[in-house]
Amino acid sequence: MLQFEKCTGCGLCIEVCPTKVLEKGDKLNTKVAYPPKIVDGKECKFCQECELICPDLSIYVIEVGKND
């Protein structure tokens, strides 16, 4: 999950993702940055590397829609 307006567009999350799920986005936010977006066809492995490296605390990992 990305908090779009908190992101400063540093790209660290994109760099550390082992499965290359993230790429530079094409929508500009109010901080004049392009927050990352999920690459079509890729699946997150929930390693949380992006969450741990984000200096803005703007990205976090949650599983959505999983039935317990």
Secondary structure, 3 states (H helix, E strand, C coil): CECCCCCCCCCHHHHHCCCCCEEECCCCCCCCCCCEEECCCCCCCCCCHHHHHCCCCCECCCCCCCCC
